[in-house]
Amino acid sequence: MSARLLPACLLIALSFVSCGTTAGWAYPPNETPVYSAQDSHDQRVAVMMGSDQRSSKNSNMFAMYLIPLVPWGWMEYERPEVTRMYNTVAEYDMDISKHPALAVAEDFKRSGLFPKAFFTYGGDTDGAWTCEVTPQRFAYEGRVYSYGLSVFGPLLWFLGLPAGENTCIVEFQLELKDPDGDIVWTGTLQGQESVKNGLYYNWGRDVEGFTVIFEREMQRLLPQIEAAVTPKA
């Protein structure tokens, strides 16, 4: 391949990787059937975020992609909402201080379990039950494939080979308390979701896994919460 073609291949590589699209937290993704509570509970439930327990480490080794014979470059983000450059999107618009708690309140309401659930930053809790949502892990791990061909790798993408893959990893601790501060229920919302990206498939879906995991896990946890708050016959 001529030297004149090298700049063109480099331009292809950089234009297709982490293009200018901004992805955002969109909840619910409506990919998991909604749980319907058998009993509706009238108490107000104030849902709030707990103290962030995550690591602050973000690592971007995308440039390894450009080294001949190295099969891919990679990113490892423990706080993906504060960084840029993913496989196929430029950044992720998400507020860890409110979006997960808003999602929990939304699922409490749409399941019918707690119709009066609401999000709060910490106020409006007098006489209400509280549900604290504490981030343990909210991570992104991505690879961009060059197939060892450096800047010429994207030429294989046009043939349908994957441009990369990524995994979203989620772990939150949920704790429900009554107005006296006694713990009624506690549980862990966790899971991971992976996707391969290609020019003709899953392009721009790098971070959708975060909300897919959250919704799936909330539907799993809601029956447990209902069992904990429903008086035994």
C-alpha positions as CSV (number, residue, x, y, z in Angstrom):
1,M,0.0,0.0,0.0
2,S,1.5,3.4,-1.0
3,A,2.7,5.9,1.5
4,R,0.2,8.3,0.1
5,L,-2.6,6.1,1.3
6,L,-1.4,6.2,4.9
7,P,-2.8,9.6,5.9
8,A,-6.2,8.6,4.4
9,C,-6.2,5.4,6.5
10,L,-5.3,7.4,9.7
11,L,-8.1,9.8,8.9
12,I,-10.5,6.8,8.6
13,A,-9.4,5.4,11.9
14,L,-9.8,8.7,13.8
15,S,-13.1,9.7,12.2
16,F,-14.8,6.4,13.1
17,V,-13.5,6.0,16.6
18,S,-15.1,8.1,19.3
19,C,-17.0,10.3,16.8
20,G,-18.7,13.5,18.0
21,T,-21.9,11.9,19.3
22,T,-22.9,12.4,22.9
23,A,-24.8,9.5,24.6
24,G,-26.9,10.1,27.7
25,W,-28.6,8.2,30.5
26,A,-32.1,7.4,29.1
27,Y,-34.3,5.6,31.6
28,P,-36.2,3.4,31.4
29,P,-34.8,1.6,28.3
30,N,-38.0,-0.6,28.3
31,E,-36.1,-3.8,27.5
32,T,-37.2,-5.7,30.6
33,P,-40.9,-6.5,31.4
34,V,-42.1,-4.3,34.2
35,Y,-42.9,-5.9,37.5
36,S,-46.4,-5.3,38.8
37,A,-46.7,-5.3,42.6
38,Q,-49.5,-7.3,44.1
39,D,-50.0,-4.7,46.8
40,S,-49.6,-1.0,46.6
41,H,-48.2,0.8,49.7
42,D,-49.3,4.3,50.5
43,Q,-46.2,5.5,52.4
44,R,-44.0,8.2,50.9
45,V,-40.5,6.9,49.9
46,A,-37.8,9.5,49.5
47,V,-35.1,8.1,47.2
48,M,-31.6,9.6,47.4
49,M,-28.0,8.9,46.5
50,G,-25.6,7.6,49.1
51,S,-21.9,8.5,49.3
52,D,-20.0,7.6,46.2
53,Q,-17.8,4.5,46.9
54,R,-16.2,4.1,43.5
55,S,-12.6,4.2,42.6
56,S,-11.5,7.4,40.8
57,K,-9.2,5.6,38.3
58,N,-9.8,6.3,34.6
59,S,-7.3,4.8,32.1
60,N,-7.2,5.4,28.3
61,M,-4.7,3.3,26.3
62,F,-6.4,3.9,22.9
63,A,-3.0,4.8,21.4
64,M,-1.9,1.2,21.7
65,Y,-4.2,0.6,18.8
66,L,-1.7,2.4,16.5
67,I,1.3,0.2,17.3
68,P,1.8,-2.5,14.6
69,L,1.0,-6.0,15.7
70,V,-0.9,-4.8,18.7
71,P,-4.5,-6.1,18.2
72,W,-6.4,-3.3,19.9
73,G,-6.4,-0.2,22.0
74,W,-8.4,0.0,25.2
75,M,-10.1,2.2,27.8
76,E,-10.9,1.3,31.4
77,Y,-13.1,3.9,33.2
78,E,-14.2,3.6,36.8
79,R,-16.0,7.0,36.5
80,P,-17.1,7.1,32.8
81,E,-19.3,10.1,33.3
82,V,-16.3,12.4,33.8
83,T,-14.2,11.3,30.8
84,R,-14.3,11.4,27.0
85,M,-13.6,8.9,24.2
86,Y,-15.4,5.7,24.0
87,N,-15.6,3.1,21.2
88,T,-18.1,4.9,19.0
89,V,-19.3,7.9,21.1
90,A,-17.4,10.9,22.3
91,E,-18.8,11.3,25.8
92,Y,-21.5,10.1,28.2
93,D,-24.0,12.6,29.7
94,M,-24.9,11.2,33.1
95,D,-25.2,12.6,36.6
96,I,-24.2,10.0,39.2
97,S,-25.6,12.3,41.9
98,K,-29.2,11.9,40.8
99,H,-29.9,9.6,37.8
100,P,-29.7,6.2,39.6
101,A,-31.9,7.4,42.4
102,L,-34.4,8.9,39.9
103,A,-34.5,5.5,38.2
104,V,-35.3,3.7,41.5
105,A,-38.1,6.2,42.3
106,E,-39.4,5.7,38.7
107,D,-39.5,1.9,39.1
108,F,-41.1,2.1,42.5
109,K,-43.9,4.1,40.9
110,R,-44.4,2.3,37.7
111,S,-44.5,-1.1,39.5
112,G,-47.2,0.3,41.7
113,L,-45.3,-0.7,44.8
114,F,-44.7,2.8,46.1
115,P,-46.9,5.2,44.1
116,K,-45.7,8.2,46.2
117,A,-42.0,7.5,45.7
118,F,-39.9,10.6,44.8
119,F,-36.3,11.7,44.3
120,T,-34.6,14.0,46.8
121,Y,-31.2,15.4,47.4
122,G,-31.8,14.9,51.1
123,G,-34.6,17.1,52.1
124,D,-38.4,16.4,52.3
125,T,-37.8,13.2,54.3
126,D,-39.8,14.1,57.4
127,G,-42.3,11.2,58.1
128,A,-41.2,9.4,54.9
129,W,-39.4,6.1,54.4
130,T,-36.0,6.5,52.7
131,C,-34.2,4.5,50.1
132,E,-30.5,5.2,49.8
133,V,-28.8,4.3,46.5
134,T,-25.0,4.0,47.0
135,P,-22.7,3.6,44.0
136,Q,-20.1,0.8,44.4
137,R,-19.1,0.4,40.8
138,F,-20.2,2.0,37.5
139,A,-17.5,1.1,35.1
140,Y,-16.8,1.0,31.3
141,E,-14.2,-1.3,29.7
142,G,-13.7,-0.9,25.9
143,R,-11.5,-2.2,23.1
144,V,-11.0,-0.8,19.6
145,Y,-9.8,-3.4,17.2
146,S,-6.9,-2.7,14.8
147,Y,-6.2,-6.4,14.2
148,G,-2.5,-5.7,14.5
149,L,-2.6,-3.5,11.4
150,S,-2.3,-0.1,13.1
151,V,-4.0,2.6,11.1
152,F,-5.0,0.2,8.4
153,G,-7.2,-1.8,10.8
154,P,-10.4,0.2,10.0
155,L,-10.3,-1.1,6.4
156,L,-11.4,-4.4,7.8
157,W,-14.4,-2.8,9.5
158,F,-15.8,-2.0,6.1
159,L,-15.9,-5.8,5.5
160,G,-18.1,-6.3,8.5
161,L,-15.5,-7.2,11.1
162,P,-16.1,-5.8,14.6
163,A,-14.6,-2.3,15.2
164,G,-14.5,-3.1,18.9
165,E,-16.4,-4.2,22.0
166,N,-17.2,-2.9,25.4
167,T,-18.6,-3.9,28.7
168,C,-20.7,-1.8,31.2
169,I,-20.4,-2.9,34.8
170,V,-22.9,-1.7,37.5
171,E,-23.0,-2.3,41.2
172,F,-25.2,-0.3,43.7
173,Q,-26.2,-0.9,47.3
174,L,-29.8,-0.2,48.1
175,E,-31.1,0.3,51.6
176,L,-34.7,1.0,52.6
177,K,-35.5,2.4,56.0
178,D,-38.7,3.3,57.8
179,P,-39.4,6.7,59.3
180,D,-37.7,5.6,62.6
181,G,-34.5,4.8,60.7
182,D,-34.8,1.0,61.0
183,I,-33.6,-1.0,58.0
184,V,-36.5,-2.7,56.3
185,W,-34.6,-4.2,53.4
186,T,-31.1,-4.0,51.9
187,G,-29.9,-5.5,48.6
188,T,-27.3,-5.2,45.8
189,L,-28.1,-4.2,42.3
190,Q,-25.3,-5.5,40.0
191,G,-24.6,-6.9,36.6
192,Q,-22.7,-6.4,33.4
193,E,-23.6,-6.0,29.7
194,S,-21.3,-6.4,26.7
195,V,-21.7,-5.5,23.1
196,K,-19.6,-5.7,19.9
197,N,-19.6,-2.6,17.7
198,G,-19.4,-2.6,13.9
199,L,-19.9,-0.1,11.2
200,Y,-23.2,-1.8,10.3
201,Y,-24.3,-2.9,13.8
202,N,-24.5,-1.6,17.4
203,W,-22.7,1.7,16.4
204,G,-23.3,4.3,19.1
205,R,-24.6,1.8,21.7
206,D,-21.5,1.8,23.9
207,V,-23.2,3.0,27.1
208,E,-26.7,1.7,26.7
209,G,-25.8,-1.3,28.9
210,F,-25.8,0.9,32.0
211,T,-29.6,1.5,31.9
212,V,-30.3,-2.0,30.6
213,I,-28.6,-3.5,33.6
214,F,-30.3,-1.1,36.0
215,E,-33.7,-1.8,34.7
216,R,-33.2,-5.6,34.6
217,E,-31.9,-5.6,38.2
218,M,-34.6,-3.4,39.5
219,Q,-37.2,-5.8,38.2
220,R,-35.4,-8.6,40.0
221,L,-35.2,-6.7,43.3
222,L,-38.8,-5.3,43.4
223,P,-40.4,-8.6,44.4
224,Q,-37.9,-8.9,47.2
225,I,-38.7,-5.4,48.4
226,E,-42.4,-6.1,48.2
227,A,-42.0,-9.2,50.3
228,A,-40.0,-7.3,52.9
229,V,-42.6,-4.4,53.3
230,T,-45.8,-6.5,53.1
231,P,-47.1,-7.7,56.5
232,K,-47.1,-11.4,56.8
233,A,-50.7,-12.9,56.9
